[in-house]
Amino acid sequence: MNYLIVFLGAGLGGAFRLGVNQASIRLFGLGFPYGTLVVNVVGSLIMGLLTEYFVLRSGLSQELRLFLTTGILGGFTTFSTFSLDAIALWERGQWASSLIYIMFSVFLSLAALVAGLMIIRLLGQSQTA
């Protein structure tokens, strides 16, 4: 049942992300990824609001938490989960771990994306040669 709850929430979150991206393109054009920036910042804000609310209202169901955080916010942006993990480490006094997590997440994710681009480009070149 939890998988279905997350699945439905992720579909909604993905649709919200598409809407934000399309609206930002209409408003600002394609010169800068405003939609992604807005999604990441808003998603992180909502994750903070929900997380603290869940702490204060511990009687809320696990299904509702999964639907809103892993589902909707996971479909909207996984950056919100990254933000929560980084701040959770920081608030537990694990500052070095938090900074390492932030740096590795950003650097390795960018490096992995470049690696993926290069692999496909190289495969494409070998097929046309």
C-alpha positions in Angstrom: 0.0 0.0 0.0 2.9 2.4 0.8 4.2 2.0 -2.8 0.8 3.0 -4.2 0.7 6.0 -1.9 4.1 7.2 -2.9 3.4 6.4 -6.6 0.3 8.6 -6.6 2.0 11.4 -4.8 5.0 11.3 -7.1 2.7 11.6 -10.1 1.2 14.8 -8.6 4.5 16.2 -7.7 5.9 15.6 -11.2 2.8 17.3 -12.7 3.4 20.3 -10.4 7.0 20.4 -11.5 6.0 20.4 -15.1 3.6 23.2 -14.5 6.2 25.3 -12.7 8.8 24.7 -15.5 6.3 25.6 -18.2 5.2 28.8 -16.4 8.8 29.9 -15.9 9.6 29.4 -19.6 6.5 31.5 -20.5 7.5 34.2 -18.0 11.3 34.3 -18.3 12.3 32.3 -21.5 14.9 29.6 -21.8 18.1 31.5 -20.9 18.3 30.4 -17.3 16.7 27.4 -15.5 14.4 29.5 -13.4 11.8 26.6 -13.1 14.3 24.2 -11.6 15.6 26.9 -9.2 12.0 27.6 -8.1 11.2 23.9 -7.7 14.3 23.3 -5.7 13.8 26.3 -3.4 10.1 25.8 -2.9 10.4 22.1 -2.5 13.1 22.6 0.2 10.9 25.2 2.0 7.9 22.8 1.9 10.1 19.9 3.2 11.2 22.1 6.1 7.6 23.1 6.9 6.3 19.5 6.7 9.1 18.0 8.7 8.8 20.4 11.6 5.0 20.1 11.4 5.3 16.3 11.6 7.6 16.6 14.7 5.0 18.8 16.4 2.0 16.7 15.3 3.3 13.2 15.8 -0.1 11.7 15.6 -0.2 12.0 11.8 -0.2 8.8 9.9 2.9 7.4 8.2 0.8 7.1 5.0 0.2 10.9 5.0 3.9 11.6 5.6 4.9 9.2 2.8 2.3 10.7 0.4 3.5 14.3 1.1 7.2 13.9 1.4 8.4 10.9 -0.5 5.5 11.1 -2.9 4.6 14.7 -3.8 7.9 16.3 -2.9 9.9 13.4 -4.3 8.1 13.8 -7.6 8.4 17.6 -7.4 12.1 17.7 -6.4 14.5 15.3 -4.8 16.6 18.4 -3.9 14.3 18.9 -0.9 15.3 15.5 0.5 19.0 16.4 -0.1 18.4 19.6 1.8 16.7 17.9 4.7 19.5 15.3 4.9 22.2 18.0 4.9 20.5 20.1 7.6 19.7 17.1 9.7 23.4 16.2 9.8 24.2 19.8 10.6 21.7 20.0 13.4 23.0 16.8 15.0 26.4 18.6 15.3 27.9 16.6 12.4 29.1 19.7 10.6 32.0 18.0 8.8 29.7 15.2 7.6 27.1 17.7 6.5 29.7 19.7 4.5 31.2 16.6 3.0 27.7 15.3 2.0 26.9 18.7 0.4 30.2 18.9 -1.5 30.2 15.2 -2.6 26.5 15.3 -3.6 26.9 18.4 -5.8 30.3 17.5 -7.2 29.7 13.8 -7.8 26.2 14.4 -9.3 27.6 17.0 -11.7 30.5 14.6 -12.5 28.1 11.7 -13.0 26.0 13.8 -15.4 29.0 14.8 -17.4 30.1 11.1 -17.5 26.7 10.1 -18.8 26.8 12.7 -21.5 30.3 11.7 -22.5 29.5 7.9 -22.6 26.5 8.5 -24.9 28.5 10.9 -27.1 31.3 8.4 -27.4 28.9 5.6 -28.2 27.2 7.8 -30.8 30.6 8.6 -32.4 31.6 4.9 -32.6 28.4 4.0 -34.3 28.7 6.7 -36.9 32.4 5.9 -37.6 
